[in-house]
Amino acid sequence: MHTATKSSRINISEEGKTKSIAEIFSKNIKAGNILFFKGELGVGKTTFIKYLINFLQKNNNQSLTEIPSPTFNLVNEYKLENLVIKHYDLYRINNEKELINLSIFEESIDQIILIEWPEIIKNYKTNNVIDLIFEYDEEYKRRFLTISSSNKISFIDEFK
């Protein structure tokens, strides 16, 4: 998977823009990728994830399912042929020790991992992380998405 060396700040104030970016991601992310979703409550992280998973289901000729937030479950899993999508919501996790039983980074070769509220994770060793940072403007009227990673994203220009 190619990821981004530069960041790209995109105006996602219109939900259609969020949807189109999720669609581009669905066509480009691969097994082994880990996406960190950062940002305040209500800024669009879960909406993006819902679109992304539904596009992945559609791309794999599967029925679209409801994509609830795993705030209370901590993780929801979706199976696509030979691929598993794990959607974590770490909002209720108080410290990194609580992550041990979740086995987030184990056996990720046949998985795509989506993590909301990843700030609690301090010790992870992987180069496959793409950061998606959602934020409001100063007046909470517009929303923005910044995409970055330590690698190069070949499809980043499609977001502009």
RARAQUI-V364549 format. One record per helix or strand. SS is the DSSP state (hx for helix, st for strand). FROM is the first residue (numbers start at 1). LEN is the number of residues. If there is no record, write none. Layout:
BEGIN
ss->SS from->FROM len->LEN
ss->SS from->FROM len->LEN
END
This chain:
BEGIN
ss->st from->8 len->4
ss->hx from->15 len->14
ss->st from->34 len->5
ss->hx from->45 len->15
ss->st from->75 len->6
ss->st from->83 len->7
ss->hx from->96 len->7
ss->st from->111 len->6
ss->hx from->118 len->3
ss->st from->129 len->8
ss->st from->143 len->6
ss->hx from->156 len->4
END
